[in-house]
Amino acid sequence: MPRVDAYEVEGVVVEVLPQLICRAELANGHRVLAYGAARAGRVTLAVNDKVMLEMLPYDLSEGRIISVTKQN
């Protein structure tokens, strides 16, 4: 269930890091750490995949991935 005080933003994966973490770039050019998608859905992230992030207002440097759109 999504949090009430969270923002949902769309980003693009620019770097895949170890331990199911990636770096995503938002539409405004801001880069954030993204985590969480690969554990629940067994999805492997790749560069240029579009992700939907849930970010909390008090920490805009990281976000939890709530959906992934694979790019070919």
VMD Tcl script that builds the backbone (N, CA, C; Angstrom):
set m [mol new atoms 216]
animate dup $m
set s [atomselect $m all]
$s set {name element resname resid chain x y z} {
  {N N MET 1 A 0.835 -1.169 0.000}
  {CA C MET 1 A 0.000 0.000 0.000}
  {C C MET 1 A 0.884 1.238 0.000}
  {N N PRO 2 A 0.663 2.189 -0.895}
  {CA C PRO 2 A 1.515 3.370 -0.968}
  {C C PRO 2 A 1.347 4.263 0.255}
  {N N ARG 3 A 2.414 4.938 0.591}
  {CA C ARG 3 A 2.378 5.856 1.719}
  {C C ARG 3 A 1.644 7.125 1.332}
  {N N VAL 4 A 0.977 7.725 2.274}
  {CA C VAL 4 A 0.183 8.921 2.018}
  {C C VAL 4 A 1.069 10.126 1.751}
  {N N ASP 5 A 2.192 10.221 2.456}
  {CA C ASP 5 A 3.052 11.395 2.335}
  {C C ASP 5 A 4.162 11.239 1.294}
  {N N ALA 6 A 4.108 10.223 0.458}
  {CA C ALA 6 A 5.163 9.958 -0.522}
  {C C ALA 6 A 4.827 10.564 -1.878}
  {N N TYR 7 A 5.877 10.925 -2.615}
  {CA C TYR 7 A 5.738 11.408 -3.987}
  {C C TYR 7 A 6.010 10.257 -4.942}
  {N N GLU 8 A 5.295 10.213 -6.035}
  {CA C GLU 8 A 5.585 9.246 -7.089}
  {C C GLU 8 A 6.166 9.988 -8.273}
  {N N VAL 9 A 7.366 9.584 -8.687}
  {CA C VAL 9 A 8.049 10.216 -9.811}
  {C C VAL 9 A 8.562 9.142 -10.760}
  {N N GLU 10 A 8.763 9.521 -12.010}
  {CA C GLU 10 A 9.272 8.590 -13.015}
  {C C GLU 10 A 10.729 8.910 -13.305}
  {N N GLY 11 A 11.515 7.869 -13.502}
  {CA C GLY 11 A 12.924 8.051 -13.804}
  {C C GLY 11 A 13.412 6.993 -14.775}
  {N N VAL 12 A 14.678 7.141 -15.174}
  {CA C VAL 12 A 15.318 6.200 -16.088}
  {C C VAL 12 A 16.591 5.695 -15.417}
  {N N VAL 13 A 16.808 4.390 -15.464}
  {CA C VAL 13 A 18.002 3.791 -14.863}
  {C C VAL 13 A 19.224 4.196 -15.682}
  {N N VAL 14 A 20.218 4.787 -15.016}
  {CA C VAL 14 A 21.446 5.179 -15.702}
  {C C VAL 14 A 22.644 4.339 -15.257}
  {N N GLU 15 A 22.511 3.649 -14.116}
  {CA C GLU 15 A 23.616 2.826 -13.615}
  {C C GLU 15 A 23.037 1.734 -12.721}
  {N N VAL 16 A 23.494 0.504 -12.916}
  {CA C VAL 16 A 23.065 -0.610 -12.074}
  {C C VAL 16 A 24.189 -0.894 -11.087}
  {N N LEU 17 A 23.855 -0.916 -9.802}
  {CA C LEU 17 A 24.819 -1.112 -8.729}
  {C C LEU 17 A 24.604 -2.478 -8.084}
  {N N PRO 18 A 25.569 -2.951 -7.297}
  {CA C PRO 18 A 25.406 -4.246 -6.622}
  {C C PRO 18 A 24.276 -4.223 -5.595}
  {N N GLN 19 A 23.840 -5.383 -5.176}
  {CA C GLN 19 A 22.838 -5.605 -4.139}
  {C C GLN 19 A 21.488 -4.991 -4.479}
  {N N LEU 20 A 21.056 -5.144 -5.719}
  {CA C LEU 20 A 19.727 -4.755 -6.175}
  {C C LEU 20 A 19.442 -3.268 -6.041}
  {N N ILE 21 A 20.452 -2.451 -6.209}
  {CA C ILE 21 A 20.320 -1.000 -6.155}
  {C C ILE 21 A 20.695 -0.452 -7.521}
  {N N CYS 22 A 20.085 0.658 -7.902}
  {CA C CYS 22 A 20.450 1.307 -9.151}
  {C C CYS 22 A 20.415 2.818 -8.956}
  {N N ARG 23 A 20.979 3.530 -9.888}
  {CA C ARG 23 A 20.938 4.991 -9.884}
  {C C ARG 23 A 20.001 5.403 -11.009}
  {N N ALA 24 A 18.998 6.198 -10.669}
  {CA C ALA 24 A 17.998 6.618 -11.648}
  {C C ALA 24 A 18.060 8.130 -11.820}
  {N N GLU 25 A 17.806 8.576 -13.055}
  {CA C GLU 25 A 17.780 10.004 -13.343}
  {C C GLU 25 A 16.330 10.424 -13.576}
  {N N LEU 26 A 15.908 11.453 -12.863}
  {CA C LEU 26 A 14.547 11.967 -12.993}
  {C C LEU 26 A 14.460 12.915 -14.172}
  {N N ALA 27 A 13.252 13.348 -14.505}
  {CA C ALA 27 A 13.042 14.227 -15.658}
  {C C ALA 27 A 13.735 15.578 -15.492}
  {N N ASN 28 A 13.919 16.034 -14.256}
  {CA C ASN 28 A 14.571 17.325 -14.025}
  {C C ASN 28 A 16.094 17.217 -13.961}
  {N N GLY 29 A 16.652 16.027 -14.195}
  {CA C GLY 29 A 18.096 15.829 -14.208}
  {C C GLY 29 A 18.679 15.385 -12.883}
  {N N HIS 30 A 17.886 15.328 -11.841}
  {CA C HIS 30 A 18.346 14.919 -10.518}
  {C C HIS 30 A 18.555 13.410 -10.502}
  {N N ARG 31 A 19.670 12.945 -9.952}
  {CA C ARG 31 A 19.958 11.509 -9.863}
  {C C ARG 31 A 19.768 11.037 -8.435}
  {N N VAL 32 A 19.082 9.909 -8.291}
  {CA C VAL 32 A 18.774 9.359 -6.977}
  {C C VAL 32 A 19.112 7.869 -6.951}
  {N N LEU 33 A 19.330 7.339 -5.747}
  {CA C LEU 33 A 19.494 5.900 -5.569}
  {C C LEU 33 A 18.117 5.266 -5.512}
  {N N ALA 34 A 17.940 4.160 -6.211}
  {CA C ALA 34 A 16.653 3.468 -6.243}
  {C C ALA 34 A 16.860 2.031 -5.801}
  {N N TYR 35 A 15.924 1.515 -5.027}
  {CA C TYR 35 A 16.052 0.162 -4.505}
  {C C TYR 35 A 14.678 -0.491 -4.440}
  {N N GLY 36 A 14.647 -1.814 -4.346}
  {CA C GLY 36 A 13.432 -2.509 -4.000}
  {C C GLY 36 A 12.718 -3.303 -5.069}
  {N N ALA 37 A 12.901 -3.094 -6.332}
  {CA C ALA 37 A 12.076 -3.754 -7.348}
  {C C ALA 37 A 12.469 -5.206 -7.566}
  {N N ALA 38 A 13.715 -5.498 -7.607}
  {CA C ALA 38 A 14.166 -6.831 -8.000}
  {C C ALA 38 A 13.840 -7.879 -6.941}
  {N N ARG 39 A 13.692 -7.494 -5.695}
  {CA C ARG 39 A 13.405 -8.476 -4.653}
  {C C ARG 39 A 12.001 -9.032 -4.777}
  {N N ALA 40 A 11.033 -8.178 -4.938}
  {CA C ALA 40 A 9.639 -8.621 -4.927}
  {C C ALA 40 A 9.256 -9.333 -6.221}
  {N N GLY 41 A 9.596 -8.764 -7.365}
  {CA C GLY 41 A 9.122 -9.305 -8.620}
  {C C GLY 41 A 10.141 -10.099 -9.397}
  {N N ARG 42 A 11.306 -10.315 -8.831}
  {CA C ARG 42 A 12.366 -11.037 -9.536}
  {C C ARG 42 A 12.690 -10.385 -10.877}
  {N N VAL 43 A 12.703 -9.070 -10.894}
  {CA C VAL 43 A 12.986 -8.311 -12.105}
  {C C VAL 43 A 14.460 -7.926 -12.097}
  {N N THR 44 A 15.129 -8.109 -13.214}
  {CA C THR 44 A 16.492 -7.637 -13.327}
  {C C THR 44 A 16.478 -6.284 -14.016}
  {N N LEU 45 A 17.133 -5.329 -13.421}
  {CA C LEU 45 A 17.161 -3.982 -13.968}
  {C C LEU 45 A 18.310 -3.846 -14.953}
  {N N ALA 46 A 18.102 -3.039 -15.967}
  {CA C ALA 46 A 19.128 -2.756 -16.959}
  {C C ALA 46 A 19.125 -1.254 -17.234}
  {N N VAL 47 A 20.200 -0.766 -17.795}
  {CA C VAL 47 A 20.301 0.645 -18.152}
  {C C VAL 47 A 19.211 0.985 -19.166}
  {N N ASN 48 A 18.625 2.155 -19.048}
  {CA C ASN 48 A 17.543 2.692 -19.893}
  {C C ASN 48 A 16.161 2.137 -19.571}
  {N N ASP 49 A 16.012 1.318 -18.535}
  {CA C ASP 49 A 14.682 0.902 -18.102}
  {C C ASP 49 A 13.993 2.076 -17.412}
  {N N LYS 50 A 12.694 2.215 -17.648}
  {CA C LYS 50 A 11.935 3.257 -16.972}
  {C C LYS 50 A 11.405 2.697 -15.662}
  {N N VAL 51 A 11.521 3.476 -14.594}
  {CA C VAL 51 A 11.071 3.049 -13.279}
  {C C VAL 51 A 10.176 4.121 -12.669}
  {N N MET 52 A 9.211 3.686 -11.897}
  {CA C MET 52 A 8.376 4.583 -11.118}
  {C C MET 52 A 8.859 4.482 -9.681}
  {N N LEU 53 A 9.192 5.630 -9.088}
  {CA C LEU 53 A 9.766 5.668 -7.750}
  {C C LEU 53 A 8.791 6.283 -6.764}
  {N N GLU 54 A 8.848 5.811 -5.546}
  {CA C GLU 54 A 8.120 6.403 -4.435}
  {C C GLU 54 A 9.161 7.062 -3.537}
  {N N MET 55 A 9.085 8.384 -3.404}
  {CA C MET 55 A 10.083 9.128 -2.634}
  {C C MET 55 A 9.414 9.840 -1.468}
  {N N LEU 56 A 10.097 9.854 -0.338}
  {CA C LEU 56 A 9.583 10.531 0.839}
  {C C LEU 56 A 10.034 11.986 0.835}
  {N N PRO 57 A 9.224 12.893 1.332}
  {CA C PRO 57 A 9.559 14.325 1.260}
  {C C PRO 57 A 10.760 14.735 2.103}
  {N N TYR 58 A 11.132 13.975 3.114}
  {CA C TYR 58 A 12.257 14.355 3.956}
  {C C TYR 58 A 13.576 13.760 3.500}
  {N N ASP 59 A 13.587 12.917 2.463}
  {CA C ASP 59 A 14.838 12.382 1.916}
  {C C ASP 59 A 14.667 12.220 0.408}
  {N N LEU 60 A 15.064 13.231 -0.347}
  {CA C LEU 60 A 14.901 13.214 -1.796}
  {C C LEU 60 A 16.122 12.661 -2.523}
  {N N SER 61 A 17.020 11.990 -1.791}
  {CA C SER 61 A 18.208 11.430 -2.423}
  {C C SER 61 A 18.036 9.950 -2.768}
  {N N GLU 62 A 16.943 9.341 -2.319}
  {CA C GLU 62 A 16.707 7.935 -2.621}
  {C C GLU 62 A 15.213 7.678 -2.741}
  {N N GLY 63 A 14.886 6.571 -3.414}
  {CA C GLY 63 A 13.484 6.224 -3.603}
  {C C GLY 63 A 13.308 4.732 -3.753}
  {N N ARG 64 A 12.103 4.268 -3.518}
  {CA C ARG 64 A 11.773 2.844 -3.632}
  {C C ARG 64 A 11.084 2.621 -4.963}
  {N N ILE 65 A 11.552 1.635 -5.708}
  {CA C ILE 65 A 10.980 1.331 -7.025}
  {C C ILE 65 A 9.657 0.605 -6.809}
  {N N ILE 66 A 8.592 1.124 -7.455}
  {CA C ILE 66 A 7.300 0.479 -7.330}
  {C C ILE 66 A 6.858 -0.168 -8.643}
  {N N SER 67 A 7.455 0.229 -9.771}
  {CA C SER 67 A 7.171 -0.459 -11.035}
  {C C SER 67 A 8.319 -0.251 -12.015}
  {N N VAL 68 A 8.462 -1.213 -12.934}
  {CA C VAL 68 A 9.538 -1.177 -13.925}
  {C C VAL 68 A 8.945 -1.408 -15.297}
  {N N THR 69 A 9.372 -0.586 -16.265}
  {CA C THR 69 A 9.007 -0.777 -17.663}
  {C C THR 69 A 10.287 -1.082 -18.426}
  {N N LYS 70 A 10.390 -2.298 -18.945}
  {CA C LYS 70 A 11.600 -2.714 -19.638}
  {C C LYS 70 A 11.692 -2.035 -20.997}
  {N N GLN 71 A 12.888 -1.563 -21.358}
  {CA C GLN 71 A 13.150 -0.969 -22.657}
  {C C GLN 71 A 14.033 -1.919 -23.449}
  {N N ASN 72 A 13.722 -2.128 -24.709}
  {CA C ASN 72 A 14.496 -3.054 -25.545}
  {C C ASN 72 A 15.684 -2.380 -26.164}
}
mol reanalyze $m
mol bondsrecalc $m
mol representation Tube
mol addrep $m
